[in-house]
Structures are given as structure tokens and as C-alpha cells.
Amino acid sequence: MRKKSLVDSMLIVLSVTVFFVALGMVFFYAPREATMGEVQRIFYFHVASAWVGFFGFFVTFVGGIGYLATNNRRWGILAFSSAEVGLVYISMTLVTGMLWAKPAWGTYWTWEPRLTISAVQWLLYVAYVMLRGSVLSPEREARFAAVYGIAAFVTVPLSWFAIRWWRTIHPQVVSSEGMALAPKMIHTLLVSIATFTLVYVVLLRQRIALEHARDRLAALRLRDETSTL
Amino acid sequence: MPIYVIVAYIIFCLTPLGLAFSIAARRRKVEREIAAFTASEPDC
């Protein structure tokens, strides 16, 4: 237990440190983009946040498969915890994307393929998080969440390929020819992605610990109820 | 620096922090309830 909290404390200190390093790189290391100017700086954390959101939903997908295959609640906890953290990151991606779109496109939102899929994805995972606590039996709840998490994951590859398959105004940074960015911009983007991934790991560990604490409380309540009967 | 960039980075900084505080608050509440349950149990 003590070892676990030491690891958590070290991860928190490390993630805060690299967060400030990434912020410094965004504002002082990465060059000013010629066409969009300063507003392009939103891109670094926006892409990192989208990556973590997608990764979070991938972990939910894997956790769902793990739960259905083994019936082990640990997989269910992993899946649900990751969905909640992933949803927060995707929400952040949507909001900051709109903040970038206004000066770049002249509008906060447009119903083009990537943005439409992102909106559907956001709604699907909001429903996942909201519905998970509403089914009465914990067993049915976990099974339902596992199937839902697997099905909802289809929005991640769809979102990734939307800018490749359909005509869209969303920029495509990574293509078959590599990244269309200056080296300093690539460094900043990679550090931002590493930072947000580390923050995701910290948040996921905390969220899993919360779910384990809830399980302990539920077990105590059950024991209390059965002993009073 | 355009206002959009400032607002975006405020969101980038505060959102993970907000989630961390929210998780910590929920965990503290559950652990208080666990402590209350454990304290009320008779010694066997």
C-alpha cells in the first residue's frame, strides 16, 4: 500500500514537471506558424488531448473484451475508469478545437465529417458514463458497459479515417508522407503527447483506486445488511 | 497572444486538475464512509 502511494506521488510530481516543460515548449520553443500565427499553438495540446481521449477509449475497448472473456471485475473497473478519463479529454479536445476553429475557419463549429463523428462519439461516451450507474444489478451493469464500450469504440477509427476518406476542412497533420511540420513543432507535439499520456496514467490510477474503495464500501454495506437480518 | 490561445491553455491546465480534485473528493467521501462503517462494527 505504501509502495503504491509512493509510486502515485512520484508519478504526480513527474507529470506536473513535464506539464510545465511542455507548456514552456509550446510558448517559447515551437516557432510561430507562418499562416495561422499564434493561434496555431492550440494545436499541440489539442492533438495530445485527442490522442489521450482515443487511447482512453481503446483501453475501455480492451477492458470490455477482458471483462466478457474472464468475468473479472478488475477489467470492468479498468474499462469504466478509462472511459471517464477519456471522455474528459475528448471534451477538452472539442472545446479547444472550437476555440481554434473560430479564428481559423471563421466559425466555432461546422458539420463536416470529422467534427460530426467527434460530436457523436462524445454523446456516446457521455451516455456510457451516465448509464453505467443506472442498471440495478452490478453484474448486468458491468456486462452492458463492456458491450457498449466495445461498440462505441468504432467511433475512434472512424474519427481517425474521416479526414482521409471524406472531403473535410479539418487539417491532416499525419499522412502517408509523414508529418507536415517543422522539427521544433514535431518535438513540441511529441512532448505534449507524452505529457498528456502521463497525466492520463495518473488520473486512471486514481480513478481505479476510487472504484476499488467503492467496492470495499459496498461489501461492508452488504455484510452489515446480512448481519442485521 | 490571442485570447483564444489563452482560453484554450487555461482549459488544458484546469480540466485535468479539476478531474483530479473531483476524483480525490469522491475517494475521500467513500473512505470516510468506510471508516465510519469500520468504527461502528462491534469488536469480535
Interface residues (C-beta under 8 A of the other chain):
Chain A: F19 L23 V26 G37 E38 V39 R41 I42 F45 H46 S49 V85 V88 S91 M92 V95 T96 L99 W100 K102 P103 V199 V202 L203 Q206 R207 A209 L210 A213 R214 R216 L217 L220 R221 D224
Chain B: M1 P2 Y4 V5 V7 A8 Y9 I11 F12 C13 T15 P16 L19 A20 I23 A24 R26 R27 V30 E31 E33 I34 F37 T38
